[in-house]
Amino acid sequence: MAPGYITEQQEEEQREALIDAQATDAAIHIINGMTESGALARVEGVHHLREEAEATDHCIRDEDGYVESYLDSAIERPSSQGLNPKQIYAIKHKIIEQFQ
């Protein structure tokens, strides 16, 4: 297999991980007072900004090339510190179910 080649299974796993992360971020925004539509719009907008930051190397990468953090703190993932993990989980799964 050639370096950099991604199998369909790996691509699907990456897509599922992205959906899970975005739904988690949206759930955190909702718990912090945003409307569902506002939270989803925010997550989508941040996703595009992250892609742009990664393409232009406006991020810090680990030794394996994965993004550790972004130079613009506005596009970092929201903190779940102090929030109820069960509540985040429930809202996240509700969001995921809506889009399946």
N, C-alpha and C positions, 0 to 999 in steps of 0.2 A: 504494500500500500504506500503510495507517495506521501511524503510529508505534507501536512496541510490539508490532506483530503479528509472530508467529513462524510461519514456514512449517513444514510437516511435515518437510522436509529439515533445517531448522535445529534443530528439536526432536530429531530423530534424531541429528544431529551432537553436540548437547549431551549427550544420553543416553550416546552412545558415549564422549565425553570424560570423563564422570563415571565410567563403568565402568572406563575405563583408569586414571584417577587413583586410584580406590578399590582396584583390583587392585595397582597399584604400591605404595600405602601398605601394603596387607596383605603384599605380598612383603617389604617392608622390615622390618615387624614380625616376620615369620617368620625372616628372616635374623638378626634381633636376639634370637631365642630364644623367640618365642611359638609356640604350636601353631597350625596352620592355622585350626582352629575359633575359637580365641581371637583370632587376628588379624582374622578376618572379623567377629566380633562387635564387636571394638573399632572397626573401620572403620565399621560400620553405626551404632554408637552415636555416634561422632564426627560422622558425616554428619547425624544428627538434631540434634545440638547446633549444628552450623554453620548449618543451616537456621533454627534458632531465633535464633541470633546475628544472622543477616542480616535476619530479620524484625523484630528489635527494635533494629537499628542498633548492635549491640555488635561492630562491626568497622570497619576503616578501608578506605575505598573510594578508587580512583583517580579521575581526572577523567572517565573514561567510565562510572563507576558500578560497576566490577568490584571485588570484594573483593581488597585487597592483603594484609591480615592481620586476625587476630581479636584482640580485647582479652584473651581467655582463651588463654594460651599452650598449655593442655592440648589444644586442638582444632586447633592448627596441624598442617600435614603433617609427618610424621616426616622426619628428615634422612637423606639417602642418602650423605652425605659419608663417604668412606673405605670404602664398600661396592663390591663388584664389579658394574658395570652389567650385565654379561652374566648374572650370577646373578639379579639383580632381574628382568631381562627374561624369563628362562626361567620363573621362579616366577610372574610376572605372567601370562604366557600360559597356563600350566597352570591358574591360577585362572579366567581368562576362559573357557577351553575347557570347564571343569566346569559353567559356568552358561549355556552356549549350547544 
